[in-house]
């Protein structure tokens, strides 16, 4: 019989992380397939609007998108939200982390 190893204790099954904007928690999808697709999109030297929109669609569940849309962000602020979400899910240090 082949050797088997249970690695369950080494894995993190916690809920998705959240960004907080104006006191509102905004969930960010952090599963590995999402992260890999987002990183592939953003690996271009200068990602364009198309890549930013695709990353946004991948990272944020529908209820988070609704919350973000209600904020009526300027495009520059919207890009900041997307970049912050990427930093959050890839494990980079995020200012204001709790």
C-alpha atoms as an extended CHARMM CRD file, in Angstrom:
* protein
*
        98  EXT
         1         1  UNK       CA              0.0000000000        0.0000000000        0.0000000000  PROA      1               0.0000000000
         2         2  UNK       CA              1.2250000000        3.4960000000       -0.8100000000  PROA      2               0.0000000000
         3         3  UNK       CA              2.2800000000        5.8400000000        1.9500000000  PROA      3               0.0000000000
         4         4  UNK       CA             -0.3830000000        8.3640000000        3.0000000000  PROA      4               0.0000000000
         5         5  UNK       CA              0.0860000000       11.5890000000        4.9210000000  PROA      5               0.0000000000
         6         6  UNK       CA             -2.7200000000       13.6380000000        6.4670000000  PROA      6               0.0000000000
         7         7  UNK       CA             -1.8490000000       17.3410000000        6.0950000000  PROA      7               0.0000000000
         8         8  UNK       CA             -5.2170000000       18.7060000000        7.2450000000  PROA      8               0.0000000000
         9         9  UNK       CA             -3.7000000000       20.4520000000       10.2770000000  PROA      9               0.0000000000
        10        10  UNK       CA             -1.2460000000       22.3130000000        8.0390000000  PROA      10              0.0000000000
        11        11  UNK       CA             -4.0440000000       23.8640000000        5.9430000000  PROA      11              0.0000000000
        12        12  UNK       CA             -6.0420000000       27.0150000000        6.6180000000  PROA      12              0.0000000000
        13        13  UNK       CA             -9.7800000000       26.6340000000        6.1110000000  PROA      13              0.0000000000
        14        14  UNK       CA            -10.7180000000       29.9930000000        7.6230000000  PROA      14              0.0000000000
        15        15  UNK       CA            -13.1640000000       32.3380000000        5.9680000000  PROA      15              0.0000000000
        16        16  UNK       CA            -12.0910000000       34.6940000000        3.2320000000  PROA      16              0.0000000000
        17        17  UNK       CA            -10.2960000000       37.8660000000        4.3580000000  PROA      17              0.0000000000
        18        18  UNK       CA            -12.0070000000       41.2440000000        4.2080000000  PROA      18              0.0000000000
        19        19  UNK       CA            -11.0790000000       44.8010000000        3.3370000000  PROA      19              0.0000000000
        20        20  UNK       CA            -12.7000000000       47.5150000000        5.4190000000  PROA      20              0.0000000000
        21        21  UNK       CA            -13.8250000000       50.6550000000        3.6190000000  PROA      21              0.0000000000
        22        22  UNK       CA            -15.7860000000       53.3210000000        5.4820000000  PROA      22              0.0000000000
        23        23  UNK       CA            -16.5850000000       50.7960000000        8.1960000000  PROA      23              0.0000000000
        24        24  UNK       CA            -17.9670000000       48.2410000000        5.7270000000  PROA      24              0.0000000000
        25        25  UNK       CA            -16.4110000000       44.7920000000        5.4850000000  PROA      25              0.0000000000
        26        26  UNK       CA            -15.8010000000       43.7050000000        1.9170000000  PROA      26              0.0000000000
        27        27  UNK       CA            -15.0320000000       40.0250000000        1.4540000000  PROA      27              0.0000000000
        28        28  UNK       CA            -12.2600000000       39.0260000000       -0.9440000000  PROA      28              0.0000000000
        29        29  UNK       CA            -12.1010000000       35.5510000000       -2.5210000000  PROA      29              0.0000000000
        30        30  UNK       CA             -8.8050000000       33.9930000000       -1.4620000000  PROA      30              0.0000000000
        31        31  UNK       CA             -8.9370000000       30.4920000000       -2.9100000000  PROA      31              0.0000000000
        32        32  UNK       CA             -5.8470000000       29.3390000000       -4.7850000000  PROA      32              0.0000000000
        33        33  UNK       CA             -7.4350000000       29.1270000000       -8.2640000000  PROA      33              0.0000000000
        34        34  UNK       CA             -8.6550000000       32.7350000000       -7.9470000000  PROA      34              0.0000000000
        35        35  UNK       CA             -5.2790000000       33.9710000000       -6.7360000000  PROA      35              0.0000000000
        36        36  UNK       CA             -3.4510000000       32.2200000000       -9.5830000000  PROA      36              0.0000000000
        37        37  UNK       CA             -5.7820000000       33.6720000000      -12.2060000000  PROA      37              0.0000000000
        38        38  UNK       CA             -5.5160000000       37.1690000000      -10.7150000000  PROA      38              0.0000000000
        39        39  UNK       CA             -1.7270000000       36.9480000000      -10.5620000000  PROA      39              0.0000000000
        40        40  UNK       CA             -1.6780000000       35.8570000000      -14.1990000000  PROA      40              0.0000000000
        41        41  UNK       CA             -3.7890000000       38.8590000000      -15.1820000000  PROA      41              0.0000000000
        42        42  UNK       CA             -1.7460000000       41.3210000000      -13.1850000000  PROA      42              0.0000000000
        43        43  UNK       CA              1.6580000000       39.9450000000      -14.2140000000  PROA      43              0.0000000000
        44        44  UNK       CA              1.7110000000       42.2350000000      -17.2310000000  PROA      44              0.0000000000
        45        45  UNK       CA              4.1000000000       45.1400000000      -16.9380000000  PROA      45              0.0000000000
        46        46  UNK       CA              1.1950000000       47.6040000000      -16.8600000000  PROA      46              0.0000000000
        47        47  UNK       CA             -2.2050000000       45.9160000000      -16.5000000000  PROA      47              0.0000000000
        48        48  UNK       CA             -4.9330000000       47.8010000000      -18.3250000000  PROA      48              0.0000000000
        49        49  UNK       CA             -8.5810000000       48.4490000000      -17.5790000000  PROA      49              0.0000000000
        50        50  UNK       CA             -9.5520000000       45.0210000000      -18.9490000000  PROA      50              0.0000000000
        51        51  UNK       CA             -7.1940000000       43.1930000000      -16.5600000000  PROA      51              0.0000000000
        52        52  UNK       CA             -8.2740000000       45.3160000000      -13.5920000000  PROA      52              0.0000000000
        53        53  UNK       CA            -11.9540000000       44.5800000000      -14.3460000000  PROA      53              0.0000000000
        54        54  UNK       CA            -11.2750000000       40.8480000000      -14.7080000000  PROA      54              0.0000000000
        55        55  UNK       CA             -9.3240000000       40.7680000000      -11.4340000000  PROA      55              0.0000000000
        56        56  UNK       CA            -12.1780000000       42.6460000000       -9.7190000000  PROA      56              0.0000000000
        57        57  UNK       CA            -14.7390000000       40.1670000000      -11.0600000000  PROA      57              0.0000000000
        58        58  UNK       CA            -12.6560000000       37.2140000000       -9.8410000000  PROA      58              0.0000000000
        59        59  UNK       CA            -11.7630000000       38.5250000000       -6.3940000000  PROA      59              0.0000000000
        60        60  UNK       CA            -15.0380000000       39.9370000000       -5.1580000000  PROA      60              0.0000000000
        61        61  UNK       CA            -18.2230000000       37.9480000000       -4.5700000000  PROA      61              0.0000000000
        62        62  UNK       CA            -21.4660000000       39.5720000000       -5.7160000000  PROA      62              0.0000000000
        63        63  UNK       CA            -22.3760000000       41.0350000000       -2.3000000000  PROA      63              0.0000000000
        64        64  UNK       CA            -18.9450000000       42.6860000000       -2.0760000000  PROA      64              0.0000000000
        65        65  UNK       CA            -19.3350000000       44.1310000000       -5.5730000000  PROA      65              0.0000000000
        66        66  UNK       CA            -22.6840000000       45.6270000000       -4.5830000000  PROA      66              0.0000000000
        67        67  UNK       CA            -21.0960000000       47.2740000000       -1.5460000000  PROA      67              0.0000000000
        68        68  UNK       CA            -18.2180000000       48.6550000000       -3.6330000000  PROA      68              0.0000000000
        69        69  UNK       CA            -20.5960000000       50.0140000000       -6.2740000000  PROA      69              0.0000000000
        70        70  UNK       CA            -22.6240000000       51.8250000000       -3.5930000000  PROA      70              0.0000000000
        71        71  UNK       CA            -19.4510000000       53.6700000000       -2.5700000000  PROA      71              0.0000000000
        72        72  UNK       CA            -19.3360000000       55.4290000000       -5.9840000000  PROA      72              0.0000000000
        73        73  UNK       CA            -15.5230000000       55.4000000000       -6.0070000000  PROA      73              0.0000000000
        74        74  UNK       CA            -13.4350000000       57.3900000000       -8.4370000000  PROA      74              0.0000000000
        75        75  UNK       CA            -11.4740000000       55.1620000000      -10.8150000000  PROA      75              0.0000000000
        76        76  UNK       CA             -8.1640000000       55.8150000000       -9.0570000000  PROA      76              0.0000000000
        77        77  UNK       CA             -9.7450000000       54.7650000000       -5.7380000000  PROA      77              0.0000000000
        78        78  UNK       CA            -11.2910000000       51.7170000000       -7.3990000000  PROA      78              0.0000000000
        79        79  UNK       CA             -7.8230000000       50.6750000000       -8.6180000000  PROA      79              0.0000000000
        80        80  UNK       CA             -6.5470000000       51.1350000000       -5.0440000000  PROA      80              0.0000000000
        81        81  UNK       CA             -9.2780000000       48.7620000000       -3.8030000000  PROA      81              0.0000000000
        82        82  UNK       CA             -8.2970000000       46.1450000000       -6.4000000000  PROA      82              0.0000000000
        83        83  UNK       CA             -4.5790000000       46.5040000000       -5.6010000000  PROA      83              0.0000000000
        84        84  UNK       CA             -5.2800000000       46.2690000000       -1.8590000000  PROA      84              0.0000000000
        85        85  UNK       CA             -7.3320000000       43.1160000000       -2.3960000000  PROA      85              0.0000000000
        86        86  UNK       CA             -4.4740000000       41.5880000000       -4.3810000000  PROA      86              0.0000000000
        87        87  UNK       CA             -2.0260000000       42.4290000000       -1.5900000000  PROA      87              0.0000000000
        88        88  UNK       CA             -4.4230000000       40.9500000000        0.9600000000  PROA      88              0.0000000000
        89        89  UNK       CA             -4.8690000000       37.6240000000       -0.7990000000  PROA      89              0.0000000000
        90        90  UNK       CA             -1.2360000000       37.2030000000       -1.8100000000  PROA      90              0.0000000000
        91        91  UNK       CA             -0.0170000000       37.8380000000        1.7360000000  PROA      91              0.0000000000
        92        92  UNK       CA              1.8140000000       41.1050000000        1.0890000000  PROA      92              0.0000000000
        93        93  UNK       CA              1.7760000000       43.5400000000        3.9890000000  PROA      93              0.0000000000
        94        94  UNK       CA             -1.3320000000       45.6940000000        3.8650000000  PROA      94              0.0000000000
        95        95  UNK       CA             -1.4510000000       49.0250000000        5.7080000000  PROA      95              0.0000000000
        96        96  UNK       CA             -4.2150000000       49.0840000000        8.3010000000  PROA      96              0.0000000000
        97        97  UNK       CA             -4.1830000000       45.3220000000        8.7790000000  PROA      97              0.0000000000
        98        98  UNK       CA             -5.9870000000       44.1890000000       11.9130000000  PROA      98              0.0000000000
